[in-house]
Every structure is written in C-alpha cells, then in structure tokens.
Amino acid sequence: MDDYSKHIKFHTDTMIRLRALEFALNEAKIPCLIKNISESARLGGFGSSHSANELYIYEEDKDAASEILTKFLNV
C-alpha cells in the first residue's frame, strides 16, 4: 500500500452485517472503511434504505477480501 492507494466500493448491506464483515476483514489485517449512508440521510432530514450502507477497501486487497466475503455470505 502506498500514498496513492485507491479505495473501492466492496460491499453494500445493513450496518449490522457490515460491522460483522469489518470484524472478519480486520482479523485478516485488511483495512476497511464503512460509509453509513442511512445515518447521514437521517441527520440530513432525508429518508434512506437501511441496507444502503457501503464498505470500502483498498483496491490491492480485493482478492484476499473477496475470499473472506464469500465465506461470510455463505454462513
């Protein structure tokens, strides 16, 4: 990872499921970022789907994270 690493949108789901996926990624030492769109919409006075939250990872971690996501979704 360098100073020019790019985040990519990796998965969209509810906050509860994204937090569980975040935990699995952190255990594998894969940094991630969660964008809580539903909370941002609520604070802004707008409505939003609760499953519209997004998890981002670094582009170079995509292969390793995809294996974790596959296991996560099959549980």
Phi, psi and omega in degrees: 000134180236186182291349183248018178297145185247134173280142174233148176288125187253319183203147177237131183191189176285160181298321181298313181290324178293324177295322178293319177294321177301318179299315180296320179293319179296324177297330179269009180062037176252110180291145179214167182224131178253129177256110184273084184291323182295321178290321177298319179294319180297315180293331179276356179086017180249166175262155179202155176289141180288345180262016183265018180276149188235143176246130181246145175228170173286143183305321183286349178266004188300316183296311180295320181291328179296322177297317179294319179297319179299314177297319182298316183286338181271357180281000000 
